[in-house]
Amino acid sequence: MIRVGLAGTGSMGLTHAQAYATIPGVVVAAVLDIDRDRAVQLAATVGAHPYSDLDAMLEAEKLDVVDCCLPTAQHRITVERAAQYGCHVICEKPLTLTVADGQAMIAATRAAGTQLLVGQVVRFFPEFQRIASALREGRIGTPVSLTMLRQGSSPGGSRSWYLDETQSGGIFLDMMIHDFDWALHHLGPAERVYARLVQRFEPRAFTQGMATIRHTSGALSQITGTWGHPGPFTTMVELAGDGGLLQHNSSESTPIILYAETAPREPGDVPLPDLSVTNPYRVELAHFVDVLAGRAESLVRPEEALAALSLALSARASAATNQAQVVEVVAA
Ligand SMILES: NC(=O)c1ccc[n+]([C@@H]2O[C@H](COP(=O)([O-])OP(=O)(O)OC[C@H]3O[C@@H](n4cnc5c(N)ncnc54)[C@H](O)[C@@H]3O)[C@@H](O)[C@H]2O)c1
């Protein structure tokens, strides 16, 4: 049985706890939160021991893995301490706030001989997996242009730390990293990025980042992220290849439509699993449990999470300077 120490009881901590309850071979043995009442409450729900201090948890429990669902500024210290105790780490995205911190985290887990599994969960969303399979199967030929949009409400209340760039990295690192990672994984390394940011707090909070990326393959990605969208959380993808076009719009009832040059033009050509029964966080964590049990290779390599972070930092720098940025090739 894999023993997890769950660090953080906020939106992601609760989501992960619910997922673990349905995955065989894994148990949440300890729950950590600086807010002791929250730790006690979730620990009681899942039958674990509560902690408000990381070292105390690592010292007292024989954990196999620490699952870091803490605010991003806490990721590096948590991963390094866990590695010192010989624990594997599941770490929520973004990996961390700087490339140097990310390199240190990868080095720490390598030195300890433990896994670092980063929660780039969009890889595990069924609609994104269907697009990836259609691409792999050659249904649209070689990809040349990708447009991705992700929009949701503005974080606030106990989550106002998201709007503090020193804590979350801002929208490029926190939200758009999902799409940066997906674009890099499927269209290959990025060469240059040009980005813009608009942010208003009155009369209501609204943040939007836009980034245009040139990949070394020559393909272009156009990625937009919004905090402050009044409607429901929405994602859209349009992936154009030299042999067809794939579209996904989460607000439509048929979220993926394939227009292949050679196929009959019928909507719904690519079937999609029912999202209501496929929780991507559960799929992701079940995969990570398989990795830890030696049954699978991780679909998300730490070097990829670092490359996505590097691209997000370059996009943020571009927005701040109004200058296109060369995307740094980072060694892990
Ligand atoms: N994969 C995704 O789709 C996704 C979605 C949301 C958030 N995230 C990421 O997950 C991480 C957590 O986000 P969240 O929304 O759960 O945050 P949150 O604010 O809801 O919860 C954070 C929890 O950590 C606790 N905490 C803060 N500092 C602590 C410390 N030093 N020691 C112990 N506990 C501490 C807080 O009391 C709180 O309960 C972030 O990195 C975020 O970017 C990922």
The ligand as an SDF file (V2000), in Angstrom:
LIG
                    3D

 44 48  0  0  0  0  0  0  0  0999 V2000
   -4.0000   21.1950  -11.7330 N   0  0  0  0  0  0  0  0  0  0  0  0
   -4.9410   22.1050  -11.6180 C   0  0  0  0  0  0  0  0  0  0  0  0
   -5.9040   22.1380  -12.3930 O   0  0  0  0  0  0  0  0  0  0  0  0
   -4.8600   23.0980  -10.4870 C   0  0  0  0  0  0  0  0  0  0  0  0
   -6.0100   23.8010  -10.1150 C   0  0  0  0  0  0  0  0  0  0  0  0
   -5.9270   24.6710   -9.0390 C   0  0  0  0  0  0  0  0  0  0  0  0
   -4.7090   24.8400   -8.3980 C   0  0  0  0  0  0  0  0  0  0  0  0
   -3.5920   24.1850   -8.8030 N   0  0  0  0  0  0  0  0  0  0  0  0
   -2.3130   24.3660   -8.1130 C   0  0  0  0  0  0  0  0  0  0  0  0
   -2.3860   23.6750   -6.8660 O   0  0  0  0  0  0  0  0  0  0  0  0
   -1.6560   24.3940   -5.8690 C   0  0  0  0  0  0  0  0  0  0  0  0
   -2.6080   24.6690   -4.6880 C   0  0  0  0  0  0  0  0  0  0  0  0
   -3.6920   25.4920   -5.1310 O   0  0  0  0  0  0  0  0  0  0  0  0
   -5.0920   25.5060   -4.3270 P   0  0  0  0  0  0  0  0  0  0  0  0
   -6.0910   26.1460   -5.2320 O   0  0  0  0  0  0  0  0  0  0  0  0
   -5.3960   24.1670   -3.7600 O   0  0  0  0  0  0  0  0  0  0  0  0
   -4.7490   26.5200   -3.1520 O   0  0  0  0  0  0  0  0  0  0  0  0
   -5.6840   26.8810   -1.9120 P   0  0  0  0  0  0  0  0  0  0  0  0
   -5.3820   28.2730   -1.5350 O   0  0  0  0  0  0  0  0  0  0  0  0
   -7.0890   26.4720   -2.1690 O   0  0  0  0  0  0  0  0  0  0  0  0
   -5.1360   25.8820   -0.7720 O   0  0  0  0  0  0  0  0  0  0  0  0
   -3.8310   25.9670   -0.2510 C   0  0  0  0  0  0  0  0  0  0  0  0
   -3.8180   25.3190    1.1250 C   0  0  0  0  0  0  0  0  0  0  0  0
   -2.4550   25.3230    1.5770 O   0  0  0  0  0  0  0  0  0  0  0  0
   -2.4160   25.7700    2.9300 C   0  0  0  0  0  0  0  0  0  0  0  0
   -1.0860   26.3610    3.1430 N   0  0  0  0  0  0  0  0  0  0  0  0
   -0.6260   27.5460    2.6850 C   0  0  0  0  0  0  0  0  0  0  0  0
    0.6770   27.7080    3.0320 N   0  0  0  0  0  0  0  0  0  0  0  0
    1.0340   26.5890    3.7130 C   0  0  0  0  0  0  0  0  0  0  0  0
    2.2480   26.1480    4.3210 C   0  0  0  0  0  0  0  0  0  0  0  0
    3.3630   26.8990    4.2940 N   0  0  0  0  0  0  0  0  0  0  0  0
    2.2610   24.9470    4.9410 N   0  0  0  0  0  0  0  0  0  0  0  0
    1.1380   24.1790    4.9970 C   0  0  0  0  0  0  0  0  0  0  0  0
   -0.0460   24.5510    4.4530 N   0  0  0  0  0  0  0  0  0  0  0  0
   -0.0870   25.7320    3.8040 C   0  0  0  0  0  0  0  0  0  0  0  0
   -3.5710   26.7470    3.0500 C   0  0  0  0  0  0  0  0  0  0  0  0
   -3.9930   26.8810    4.4140 O   0  0  0  0  0  0  0  0  0  0  0  0
   -4.6320   26.1110    2.1610 C   0  0  0  0  0  0  0  0  0  0  0  0
   -5.4690   25.2170    2.8800 O   0  0  0  0  0  0  0  0  0  0  0  0
   -1.1110   25.6410   -6.5540 C   0  0  0  0  0  0  0  0  0  0  0  0
    0.2180   25.4100   -6.9720 O   0  0  0  0  0  0  0  0  0  0  0  0
   -2.0160   25.8210   -7.7630 C   0  0  0  0  0  0  0  0  0  0  0  0
   -1.3810   26.4820   -8.8380 O   0  0  0  0  0  0  0  0  0  0  0  0
   -3.6630   23.2910   -9.8150 C   0  0  0  0  0  0  0  0  0  0  0  0
  1  2  1  0
  2  3  2  0
  2  4  1  0
  4  5  1  0
  4 44  2  0
  5  6  2  0
  6  7  1  0
  7  8  2  0
  8  9  1  0
  8 44  1  0
  9 10  1  0
  9 42  1  0
 10 11  1  0
 11 12  1  0
 11 40  1  0
 12 13  1  0
 13 14  1  0
 14 15  2  0
 14 16  1  0
 14 17  1  0
 17 18  1  0
 18 19  2  0
 18 20  1  0
 18 21  1  0
 21 22  1  0
 22 23  1  0
 23 24  1  0
 23 38  1  0
 24 25  1  0
 25 26  1  0
 25 36  1  0
 26 27  1  0
 26 35  1  0
 27 28  2  0
 28 29  1  0
 29 30  1  0
 29 35  2  0
 30 31  1  0
 30 32  2  0
 32 33  1  0
 33 34  2  0
 34 35  1  0
 36 37  1  0
 36 38  1  0
 38 39  1  0
 40 41  1  0
 40 42  1  0
 42 43  1  0
M  CHG  2   8   1  16  -1
M  END
$$$$
